[in-house]
Amino acid sequence: MNDQQTNSPIKRVEKASEESKQLAATFQEIKSKQLQFLDDAGKSIIERIATFLTVLFGITAFGNTFPPPYLKDNLPAKVLVVVTLTCFLLSLGSGMLVIQPRPYKYKENDVEEMKSALQKITDHKAFWLRSAGILFTLAMLALAALIVSIILKA
């Protein structure tokens, strides 16, 4: 025998318990619903961003003066407004890429090719959802910093 065969652990095959069957079924259900979950999460983040942008634009639009008085002579606040809006818009774009339909090429009678296509779909959606979440978090932090800079300047 070579070294690789002698060093490999021996795996015991045991009869599947009820708990292991339930666990396998749970993971199978999660896997089967993963694309729907990613799409729903993408829609959710788009809704959140749209709400925040509506509030921010509403506050700006219904003010008597533009730019608002709290932005005059407050360079950090001006920079934070740009950073906040940029992060929100990039997050919105990332969320849109999660739910955007895309063509995927695969042979319908080739199971391995279908598995590969499904993995690409899942990876694509997960990447853009993760990006949208990170950008949304950065936008919220920038918004908090903006509020603090306005309060400190007042």
N, C-alpha and C positions, 0 to 999 in steps of 0.2 A: 504494500500500500504506500501511496505517497503521503507527504505531510498534510496536504489539504484534506484528504479523506480521514486521517486519524484525528485531526484537530476539530473537525466539524461536529457540533453537538447533535445528539440523537434526539429527535422530536418524537414524543409519544402521541399517538392518535387516540383521543378519548371520545367516547360517545357524547354527542352534543347534549348539553343540559338544557332545560327549559329556559334558564336565564340567558344562556349563550344564544339560543334561538331568538329570544325576544330582542336581545342586543343587536343581532344581525338584522332582524326585521326593522328595528329602529333606524339603523344606519342606511338600510336600503330605502326606507321612506324619505329620509333626509336627502339622500342622493337623488331620488326621483323628483323631489320638489325644489331642488337647488336653483334651477333656472327661473322658476316662478318667484322664488324668494329674492333672487338678485334683481329681477325686473321690478318687483314690488318695492324693494329698498331703493332702487334708482328713482322710481316715481315719487317715493316719500321724500327723498332729499331734494328733488326738484320742487316739490310743494313747499317745503320749508324755506328754501332759498327765495322762491317767488314771494312768499309772505314777508320775509325780511326786506327784500328789495322794494316791495310795495309800500311797506311802512317807511323805509328810508326815503324813497322818492316822494311819498305823500307829505312827510314832514317838510321836505325841502320845497315842494311845489306850493304848499299852502302857507308858507311863510310870507311875511310882508316884504322882505328884502332878500335879494340874492347877491352874493352869498350871505348865508345867515351870519348874524353878528358874532357868534361864537367862533367863526372861522377867520374873521378879519384879524390880521396881525397874530395869527396862531399857526405858524409853519408846521409844527408837529401834527396838529389836528388836520391840516390840509393834506399832508403826506398820508396820514392814517385813513383819511376818507378815500384816497386813491387806492391804497393797499386793500382796504376793506372791500370796495367795489370790485377791484380786480380779482380778489380771491373768490368773492361770491359768484362773479360771472364765469370764472374758470371752473368752479365747482359745478355750476349749472351746466356748463358745456360737458363736463365729465359725466354728470348724471344723464344727460341726453345721449351720450355714447353708450351708456349701459342699456338703454331701452330701444335704441335705434336698430331697426331690422337690418340685417346684413346677409348677403348670400354666402353660403358655405358649400363648397364642392365636395361631394362624396358619392360613391357608388352605393346605390340602395341595397345591393345584394352582398356587399362586403362589410361584415360586422366590424372588423378591425378598423376600416376606414371610417365607419360611422362612429366608433368609439373615439377615434382621433378627432373627428369633427366636433363631437360633443365636448371633448376636453378643450378644444380651441375656443368654442363658444363660451364655456364656463370660465376659462382663464381670462378671456377678453372682458366679460362682464364683471368679474371679480376685480380685475386690475382697475377698471374705470370707476367702479363703485368705491374701492379703497382710495383712489385719487380724489374722488368727489368728497369723501368723508374727511380726508386730510385737509383739503382746501377749505371746506366748510368750517372745520375747527380753526384753521388759521384766520379765516374771515371773522369768526366770532371773537377770537383773541384780539384781533386788530380793532374790532368794534368796541370791545371792553377798554382797550388802551385809548381809543378815541374819546370815549366818555370820560375816562380819568383825565386825559389831557385838557378837555374842556372844563372840567370841574376845577382842576388846578390853576387854570388860566383865569377863571372868573373871580 
